């Protein structure tokens, strides 16, 4: 079993919103993703860290979820900031195709790897502060992550790896320590995947090590639509 990650598909089967207005890397990108994912084995894990569909309702998102289900391997999803169709987690899970799992402040164990995930929130740059309303959301997301990691620790046995998924980067552009990275240190996370960032002007490293933990940025346009191997 190998672990891969790719995120930010921004699917729009029922509400067409062509992504190639953002650049040629988005031309035929879903065909490229499908072709690359066909190289996976059935027991491989594919992590998709949010911004799955532009749909506004779960019913509208169903064809997009079917696309996810058609990809090789077992798929694990978390919610992104554009996933407005993602309301009740129970409704989402009931709508998922076979072999597709959704995380929301909780965890799942497959083989000897435990996966935990939550959306996260924007981390301010050095010397800046979030507005009060956003700081409240940030603090809430930290608490939700702790909930998921506490649950994950109960499933984790000696020798198991723990992989975390978040949509927003868990640090700022200079990789300063944050309450999120402190949590990941505390729970001895093996690797972290995230997305959210797009475009040719994104200068952040696609893989960086902070506190001995590898962090992988896997927005599909930044990794040329090829799933990244996550080492644990």
N, C-alpha and C positions, 0 to 999 in steps of 0.2 A: 504494500500500500504506500503510494506516494501522495504528498500533499501539494496542491497547486492553488494559486489565487489569481483572480482577475475580477475587476469590479467596474461599477459605473457604466452599465450597458445602456441606460436611458432608452429602453425599448418603447415603441409607440405603435403597436399593431392596430389598436382601435382608435387612436387619436394621433395620426401621423405628425411627427415633428422631426423632420430630417436633421441629423446631426452634422452632415457635411457642410452646413453653413459655418461651422466652426473650424473648417480646414479639411484638406484632402485626406488626412489620416482617417477620417470618418467615412470615406468612400468605401462601400461594400464591407464595412467593418464587421457586421454580423456574420457574413459569409466567411470572413477570415477567422473569426472566433470559433465558428462551428468547425471549420477545417482543422484548426489547431487542437480543439478539444477532442476531435475524433481520434487523436493520437494517444489519448489517455486510456488506461485500463479501467474495466468496470469497477474494480475495488479501490481505485484512486479517489481522493477527496478533492473537490473543487470548491474553494471558498469565494463567495461573491459578497464583497463588503459594501453593499448598499447602492442607492440610486439605480434601482432595477428597472423601473417603469415610469413613464410620464403619466400613466393613467390616474384618474381622480377617484375611481371607485374600484373595489375588488372585482366586480363583474367585468369592468373594462380591462383589468390587468390579467384576466385569465389566459388569453392567447400568449401574452408575454411570459407568463409562468410556464406555459406549455413549451415555449422555446427553451427556457431554462431546463425543463425536464428532459428535453431531447438531447441535451449534451451528455457526453460520456462521463462516467464516474458518479459518485454520490455528492450532491450539492448541498452546501450550507449557506444560508442567506442571513443577512441582517438588514435592518432598515436604514435608508439614507435620508437626507434632508428633503429630497424630492419625491419620496415614496408616500404621497398623500393617500393612496389607495390602502395603505397598511394601517388599519385601525385596530380592531381586536385581534390579539395574537391567536386566539382560538379559531377565529374565522379564517385567518390567513393559513393556519396549519391545516384546517379542514379542506382548503382549496388547493393545496400543493399536490403536484403529481408525485407518483412513487419515486423514492430515491432523492427527494428534495426536503430539506429540513430548515426550519426558521428558528433563530435565536433572538430572544429579547430579555435581557437581564437574567439569563439562565445559561445552561450548558448542555452539552451532549457528549457522550463518550463513544468513540468508534475505535475498536482495536485497543491499542495502548496509548491513544491520544485523546485528551479531553479538550473540547472546543467551547469557549465562552465568548459572548459578544453583546455589545450594546452600541447605540449610535454615537455617543460622545457629544462634544460641542466644541466650538471654536476656542482655541487658546490664544490669548492676546500676545502681541509682540512685547519684547523687553521694554520696560518703562511705560507701557500702556496699561489701561484697565478696561474691563468690560463695563458697559452700562449696567445699572442695578438689576434691570429685568433679565438681562442675559447672564449676569453673574448668578442669579437665582437658578436659571436653567443649568448652568455649568455645574453648580454644586449638587443639583439633583442628579445629573448624569454621573457624577463621581459616586454618589450613593448607590445608584443603580448598578454601576460596574462592580462595586464591592459586593452587592447582593449576588450577582452572577458568579463572581470569583469564589465567594464563600461556598456556593452550591457546587461549583466545579471542584473545589478542594475535597469535598466529601466523596466525589467519584474517583478521585485521583489516587492511585496506588503507587507504591515505591517503584520507580523506574518509568512511570508514565510521563509523557510530555503534556504540556498545557499551552495551547495556541489561542491567542486572543484576536478577535475581530472587532474593529471599530470603524465607523465611517469617516469621521473627522480625524485629522492628524492629532495624535495625543500630545503634541508639543508645538512650539512655534517654529519659525523658520531658522532659528539658531539652536534648536534642539535643547532649549533650557528644560530643566526638570520641572515637572508639573504634578499635581495630585494624581493624575492618571499614571504617569511613569512611576511614581512612588508606589502606587497600588501594584503595578506589574512587578516591581522589585519585591514587594512584601510577599506576594503569592508565588514568587519564583517562576514566572512565566517563561516559556521556552522561546516563543517568537510572537510577533504582533504583525497583523496585516491591516492596512487602512487604504482609503481612497480619497474621494472628494475633490482632489486637485486635478486641474486639467490645463491643457494648452501649452504652446511652445515657450511661454515665458516662465513656466514653473522651473525654478532652478534647484529645488530641493533634491537631495540624493534619493534614488529609488530604493536603496538599501543602506541603512545606517545602523550602527551599534551604539546603544546608549545604556550604560550601566551593565554591560555584558549581555544585553538582550538585543536580538536582531529585529529591526523594524522594516517592513516591506511596504512600499507604496505601489499599489497595483491597479490604478486607474487605467482602463484598457487603452486609451489613446497614448498614454505615456510609455506603455510597455509594448506598443505596436501590435496590440491584439493577440499577444502570445502569453498564455498563462505562465506565471512565474513559479518555480519550484521553491517551496518553503522548507527550509532545513530545520529539523528538530533533533 
